[in-house]
Amino acid sequence: MNTSVNDAPQWHLQPEANRTLVTLSGDWIAQDGRVPDFPQSALKDIPPNEPVEFSTEHLGKWDTSLISFLWELMRDAREAHVELRIDTLPESAHKLLDLLPENPPQPPSPARHAFAPVAAVGQFTLDTLNEVGCVSEMGADAARGGIATALGRGMMRTVDLMSDLNAAGPAALLIVGVVNFLVGAILAFVGSVELHKFAADIYVASLVAIAMVREMSAVMTAIIMAGRTGGAYAARISTMQGNEEIDALQVFGIPVSNYLILPSVLALAFTMPLLYLYGCLIGMLGGFCVSYIMLHVSPLGYFHETLGALPLDQFTFGFIKSFVFGSFIGLTSCRIGLKAGRSAADVGIAATKAVVVGIVGVIALDAIFAVIANVIGI
């Protein structure tokens, strides 16, 4: 038997007395890319009721490429009404051929999607309500877990909470500071162009302070955390889903809501108000830099005007918004990670979806808070 690695796979059809012999030789390795085809017309000259047998004396190494060749030969023989005897093939090849169907399965026909806008809107509404219910249930479980942890009966590890607090708090100070500084500077620059026409340069401080405290700091910080931390949460949990770590936690009876979700949600809920306050101060500093350079506003006058324009309830409202934003980002990111698939591509999809949902959700919640603030007169 020739088993040379360089021996190319070959087949030869040879008529003999009362039979037709198919001689197989060489190495049939799919990776080599040299597997020959079997033409359908090769069996047309074989007399009816004459068997076709195989000779494998010169057959070398083989893999599934030989099985594919033999399966195609069997189908051609069935169509040509030729008896094919595979008893002389290697026993392992004989067993593999027995596992294959007589004909390859037909690909399913593509499903037709009828134009049904009412059904599509209804399905979207049901899916949205289902996700809102799931996120609300996760929030309730996290709240119960937080109360149990405060009473000393929870299953949350302190090391996980401290790690998430560091990732969502001190590690985010630089990017939060840079973005809010630039936002404050832009507000001051845009405001100074118009206010300078009316000799009201000093009111740039009021403009920057009110805009940062009421809207910009909370929203921009939440958007940053949705892209930075929310995406990381979704990617981490979806990776654990793919590695079957979530399944292992459930098998051991460890609640996922307390072990994974609670530290993440608490970290964002606790750090977001502090980052909001930090963003307000940095944004006002950016506005001051522009006002001092462009309008020559004195530092004392700028900060005196800032303090006079900011009642305490503005900060209270901003703290509440930041807390809600942080909780929303944590819950939705964890939910998206838990419902992700188990492949590597699903990790990226989950992270992208968490960022998009976080940003859109934050803006939608901010619109709701704006309506509430207008109703209560803040």
C-alpha positions as CSV (number, residue, x, y, z in Angstrom):
1,M,0.0,0.0,0.0
2,N,1.4,3.4,-1.0
3,T,1.1,6.0,1.7
4,S,3.4,8.6,0.4
5,V,2.4,12.1,1.4
6,N,3.1,13.4,-2.1
7,D,1.0,10.8,-3.8
8,A,-2.0,12.5,-5.4
9,P,-5.5,11.0,-5.0
10,Q,-6.6,9.1,-8.1
11,W,-9.4,6.8,-9.2
12,H,-9.6,4.5,-12.2
13,L,-12.6,2.7,-13.6
14,Q,-11.7,-0.6,-15.2
15,P,-14.2,-3.1,-16.7
16,E,-13.4,-6.8,-15.8
17,A,-15.2,-10.1,-16.2
18,N,-18.7,-9.8,-14.8
19,R,-17.8,-6.7,-12.8
20,T,-16.4,-3.2,-13.0
21,L,-13.6,-2.3,-10.7
22,V,-13.0,1.2,-9.2
23,T,-9.3,1.5,-8.1
24,L,-8.6,4.1,-5.5
25,S,-5.0,5.2,-4.9
26,G,-3.1,8.0,-3.3
27,D,-3.8,10.2,-0.2
28,W,-7.3,11.6,-0.1
29,I,-6.7,14.6,2.2
30,A,-9.2,17.5,1.9
31,Q,-6.6,20.1,3.1
32,D,-4.4,19.4,0.1
33,G,-7.1,20.6,-2.3
34,R,-6.4,17.9,-4.8
35,V,-9.5,15.7,-4.5
36,P,-10.7,14.7,-8.0
37,D,-14.4,14.8,-9.1
38,F,-16.4,11.9,-10.3
39,P,-18.3,12.8,-13.6
40,Q,-21.9,11.6,-13.8
41,S,-21.3,10.1,-17.3
42,A,-18.7,7.7,-16.0
43,L,-21.2,5.0,-15.2
44,K,-23.4,5.2,-18.3
45,D,-21.5,2.5,-20.2
46,I,-21.7,-0.1,-17.5
47,P,-24.1,-2.9,-18.4
48,P,-27.2,-3.3,-16.2
49,N,-27.0,-5.7,-13.3
50,E,-23.2,-5.7,-13.4
51,P,-21.8,-4.8,-10.0
52,V,-19.2,-2.2,-9.3
53,E,-16.6,-3.0,-6.7
54,F,-13.6,-1.2,-5.2
55,S,-10.0,-1.9,-4.9
56,T,-8.1,-0.1,-2.1
57,E,-4.8,-1.8,-2.2
58,H,-3.0,1.4,-3.2
59,L,-5.1,3.7,-1.0
60,G,-3.1,5.8,1.3
61,K,-4.2,8.2,4.0
62,W,-7.8,9.5,3.7
63,D,-10.3,11.7,5.5
64,T,-13.7,13.0,4.8
65,S,-12.8,13.9,1.3
66,L,-12.9,10.2,0.4
67,I,-16.3,9.8,2.1
68,S,-17.6,12.8,0.1
69,F,-16.3,11.3,-3.1
70,L,-17.8,7.9,-2.3
71,W,-21.1,9.4,-1.4
72,E,-21.3,11.2,-4.7
73,L,-20.4,8.0,-6.5
74,M,-23.2,6.1,-4.7
75,R,-25.8,8.7,-5.7
76,D,-24.6,8.5,-9.3
77,A,-24.8,4.7,-9.2
78,R,-28.3,4.8,-7.8
79,E,-29.5,7.2,-10.6
80,A,-27.8,4.9,-13.2
81,H,-29.4,1.8,-11.7
82,V,-25.9,0.3,-11.1
83,E,-25.2,-2.0,-8.1
84,L,-22.4,-0.6,-6.0
85,R,-20.7,-2.9,-3.6
86,I,-18.8,-1.2,-0.7
87,D,-17.8,-4.3,1.2
88,T,-14.1,-4.0,0.1
89,L,-13.8,-0.5,1.4
90,P,-12.1,0.1,4.8
91,E,-14.3,-0.7,7.7
92,S,-14.3,2.8,9.1
93,A,-15.2,4.2,5.7
94,H,-18.0,1.7,5.4
95,K,-19.4,2.8,8.8
96,L,-19.3,6.4,7.9
97,L,-21.1,5.8,4.6
98,D,-23.9,4.0,6.5
99,L,-24.5,7.1,8.6
100,L,-25.2,9.3,5.5
101,P,-28.6,9.6,3.9
102,E,-29.2,8.4,0.4
103,N,-29.8,11.9,-0.9
104,P,-28.6,15.2,0.5
105,P,-31.3,17.2,2.3
106,Q,-33.0,19.9,0.4
107,P,-32.3,23.4,1.6
108,P,-35.4,25.0,3.2
109,S,-37.2,27.5,1.0
110,P,-36.9,31.1,2.2
111,A,-39.8,32.2,4.3
112,R,-41.9,34.9,2.8
113,H,-42.4,38.0,4.9
114,A,-45.8,39.5,4.1
115,F,-46.3,43.2,4.6
116,A,-48.2,43.4,7.9
117,P,-47.5,46.8,9.5
118,V,-50.1,46.4,12.2
119,A,-48.7,43.0,13.3
120,A,-45.2,44.4,13.2
121,V,-46.2,47.3,15.5
122,G,-48.0,45.0,17.8
123,Q,-45.1,42.6,18.0
124,F,-42.7,45.5,18.7
125,T,-45.0,46.8,21.4
126,L,-45.2,43.3,23.1
127,D,-41.4,42.9,22.9
128,T,-40.9,46.3,24.4
129,L,-43.3,45.7,27.2
130,N,-41.7,42.3,27.9
131,E,-38.2,43.9,28.1
132,V,-39.5,46.7,30.4
133,G,-41.0,44.0,32.6
134,C,-37.8,42.0,32.7
135,V,-35.7,45.1,33.5
136,S,-38.1,46.1,36.2
137,E,-38.0,42.6,37.7
138,M,-34.2,42.7,37.6
139,G,-34.3,46.1,39.4
140,A,-36.6,44.7,42.1
141,D,-34.4,41.7,42.6
142,A,-31.3,44.0,42.8
143,A,-33.1,46.2,45.3
144,R,-34.1,43.2,47.5
145,G,-30.5,41.9,47.2
146,G,-29.2,45.3,48.3
147,I,-31.4,45.4,51.3
148,A,-30.4,41.8,52.2
149,T,-26.7,42.8,51.8
150,A,-27.2,45.8,54.1
151,L,-28.7,43.5,56.7
152,G,-25.8,41.0,56.4
153,R,-27.7,38.3,54.6
154,G,-26.8,39.0,51.0
155,M,-24.6,37.0,48.6
156,M,-22.9,40.0,47.0
157,R,-19.1,39.9,47.4
158,T,-17.5,43.1,48.7
159,V,-14.5,42.7,46.4
160,D,-16.8,42.7,43.3
161,L,-18.5,45.9,44.5
162,M,-15.2,47.6,45.1
163,S,-13.9,46.6,41.7
164,D,-17.0,47.9,40.0
165,L,-16.9,51.1,42.0
166,N,-13.3,51.7,41.0
167,A,-14.1,51.0,37.3
168,A,-17.2,53.3,37.3
169,G,-15.8,56.0,39.5
170,P,-12.1,57.0,39.8
171,A,-11.2,55.3,36.5
172,A,-13.7,57.5,34.7
173,L,-12.7,60.9,36.2
174,L,-10.4,61.8,33.3
175,I,-12.8,61.3,30.4
176,V,-15.7,62.8,32.4
177,G,-13.6,65.8,33.3
178,V,-12.4,66.4,29.7
179,V,-15.8,66.2,28.1
180,N,-17.5,68.4,30.7
181,F,-14.7,70.9,30.6
182,L,-15.1,71.2,26.8
183,V,-18.9,71.4,27.1
184,G,-18.7,74.2,29.6
185,A,-16.2,76.0,27.4
186,I,-18.4,75.6,24.3
187,L,-21.4,77.0,26.2
188,A,-19.4,80.0,27.4
189,F,-18.1,80.6,23.9
190,V,-21.5,80.4,22.2
191,G,-23.1,82.5,25.0
192,S,-20.4,85.1,24.9
193,V,-20.9,85.8,21.2
194,E,-24.5,86.9,21.8
195,L,-24.3,88.4,25.3
196,H,-21.4,90.6,24.4
197,K,-23.7,92.4,21.9
198,F,-25.8,93.6,24.9
199,A,-22.9,94.3,27.3
200,A,-24.1,91.4,29.4
201,D,-20.8,89.5,29.6
202,I,-21.1,88.6,33.2
203,Y,-24.2,86.6,32.6
204,V,-22.1,84.0,30.8
205,A,-21.4,82.6,34.2
206,S,-25.2,82.2,34.9
207,L,-25.7,80.6,31.5
208,V,-22.9,78.0,32.0
209,A,-23.9,77.2,35.6
210,I,-27.6,76.7,34.9
211,A,-27.0,74.7,31.7
212,M,-24.4,72.4,33.4
213,V,-26.3,71.8,36.6
214,R,-29.8,71.3,35.0
215,E,-29.0,69.3,31.9
216,M,-25.5,69.1,30.4
217,S,-23.5,67.6,33.2
218,A,-26.0,64.8,34.0
219,V,-26.7,63.9,30.4
220,M,-23.1,64.0,29.1
221,T,-21.8,62.1,32.1
222,A,-24.5,59.5,31.6
223,I,-23.8,59.2,27.9
224,I,-20.1,58.7,28.7
225,M,-20.8,56.0,31.3
226,A,-23.2,54.3,28.9
227,G,-20.5,54.0,26.3
228,R,-17.7,53.3,28.7
229,T,-19.1,51.2,31.5
230,G,-22.4,50.0,30.2
231,G,-20.8,48.4,27.1
232,A,-18.2,46.8,29.4
233,Y,-20.9,45.3,31.6
234,A,-22.7,43.8,28.6
235,A,-19.5,42.5,27.1
236,R,-18.4,40.9,30.4
237,I,-21.7,39.2,31.1
238,S,-22.1,38.0,27.5
239,T,-18.6,36.5,27.6
240,M,-19.5,34.7,30.8
241,Q,-22.6,33.5,29.0
242,G,-20.5,32.1,26.1
243,N,-18.1,30.4,28.6
244,E,-21.1,28.9,30.4
245,E,-20.2,30.6,33.6
246,I,-23.7,31.9,34.0
247,D,-25.0,28.3,33.7
248,A,-22.5,27.2,36.4
249,L,-23.7,29.9,38.8
250,Q,-27.3,28.7,38.3
251,V,-26.3,25.0,38.8
252,F,-24.7,25.9,42.1
253,G,-27.8,27.8,43.1
254,I,-26.0,31.2,43.2
255,P,-28.5,34.0,42.2
256,V,-27.2,35.9,39.2
257,S,-29.0,39.0,40.3
258,N,-27.1,39.2,43.6
259,Y,-23.7,37.9,42.3
260,L,-23.4,39.9,39.1
261,I,-26.1,42.4,38.6
262,L,-26.2,44.0,42.0
263,P,-22.6,45.1,42.2
264,S,-22.7,46.6,38.7
265,V,-26.0,48.5,39.4
266,L,-24.9,49.8,42.8
267,A,-21.5,50.9,41.4
268,L,-23.2,53.1,38.7
269,A,-26.0,54.3,41.0
270,F,-23.5,55.4,43.7
271,T,-20.8,57.0,41.4
272,M,-23.1,58.8,38.9
273,P,-24.2,61.5,41.4
274,L,-20.6,62.1,42.4
275,L,-19.5,62.2,38.8
276,Y,-22.4,64.6,38.0
277,L,-21.2,67.0,40.7
278,Y,-17.6,66.6,39.5
279,G,-18.8,67.3,35.9
280,C,-20.6,70.4,37.0
281,L,-17.6,71.9,38.7
282,I,-15.3,71.1,35.8
283,G,-17.8,72.5,33.3
284,M,-18.0,75.7,35.2
285,L,-14.2,75.8,35.2
286,G,-14.3,75.5,31.4
287,G,-16.8,78.3,31.1
288,F,-14.6,80.4,33.4
289,C,-11.5,79.9,31.3
290,V,-13.3,81.0,28.1
291,S,-14.9,84.0,29.9
292,Y,-11.7,85.1,31.4
293,I,-9.8,84.9,28.1
294,M,-12.4,86.2,25.7
295,L,-14.5,88.6,27.9
296,H,-12.0,89.5,30.5
297,V,-14.4,88.6,33.3
298,S,-12.8,88.7,36.7
299,P,-12.6,85.5,38.7
300,L,-14.4,87.0,41.7
301,G,-17.3,88.3,39.6
302,Y,-17.6,85.1,37.7
303,F,-17.9,82.9,40.8
304,H,-20.2,85.4,42.5
305,E,-22.6,85.3,39.6
306,T,-22.4,81.5,39.5
307,L,-23.3,81.1,43.1
308,G,-26.2,83.6,42.7
309,A,-27.7,81.7,39.7
310,L,-27.8,78.3,41.4
311,P,-30.5,77.5,44.0
312,L,-30.0,74.3,45.9
313,D,-33.0,72.5,44.3
314,Q,-31.2,72.5,41.0
315,F,-28.5,70.3,42.4
316,T,-31.1,68.1,44.1
317,F,-32.9,67.5,40.8
318,G,-29.6,66.8,39.1
319,F,-28.6,64.3,41.8
320,I,-31.9,62.4,41.3
321,K,-31.5,62.3,37.6
322,S,-28.0,61.0,37.8
323,F,-29.1,58.3,40.2
324,V,-31.8,57.2,37.8
325,F,-29.5,57.4,34.8
326,G,-26.9,55.2,36.5
327,S,-29.4,52.6,37.6
328,F,-30.9,52.5,34.1
329,I,-27.6,52.0,32.4
330,G,-26.6,49.3,34.8
331,L,-29.8,47.3,34.5
332,T,-30.2,47.6,30.8
333,S,-26.5,46.7,30.1
334,C,-26.8,43.6,32.4
335,R,-30.0,42.6,30.8
336,I,-28.6,42.8,27.3
337,G,-25.5,40.8,28.4
338,L,-27.7,38.1,29.9
339,K,-29.9,37.7,26.7
340,A,-26.9,37.7,24.3
341,G,-25.8,34.6,22.4
342,R,-22.9,32.4,23.1
343,S,-20.6,33.2,20.1
344,A,-17.7,35.6,20.0
345,A,-19.6,37.8,17.6
346,D,-22.5,38.1,20.1
347,V,-20.2,39.8,22.6
348,G,-19.6,42.7,20.2
349,I,-23.3,42.8,19.3
350,A,-24.2,42.9,23.0
351,A,-21.7,45.7,23.8
352,T,-22.9,47.8,20.8
353,K,-26.6,47.3,21.7
354,A,-25.9,48.2,25.3
355,V,-24.3,51.5,24.3
356,V,-27.1,52.4,21.9
357,V,-29.9,51.5,24.3
358,G,-28.1,53.4,27.1
359,I,-27.6,56.6,25.1
360,V,-31.1,56.6,23.7
361,G,-32.6,55.7,27.0
362,V,-30.7,58.4,28.9
363,I,-32.0,61.1,26.4
364,A,-35.5,59.8,26.7
365,L,-35.4,59.8,30.5
366,D,-34.0,63.3,30.4
367,A,-36.9,64.5,28.3
368,I,-39.3,62.9,30.9
369,F,-37.4,64.7,33.7
370,A,-37.7,68.0,31.8
371,V,-41.5,67.6,31.7
372,I,-41.5,66.7,35.4
373,A,-39.4,69.7,36.3
374,N,-41.7,72.0,34.3
375,V,-44.8,70.6,36.1
376,I,-43.4,71.0,39.6
377,G,-41.9,74.4,38.8
378,I,-38.2,73.7,39.2
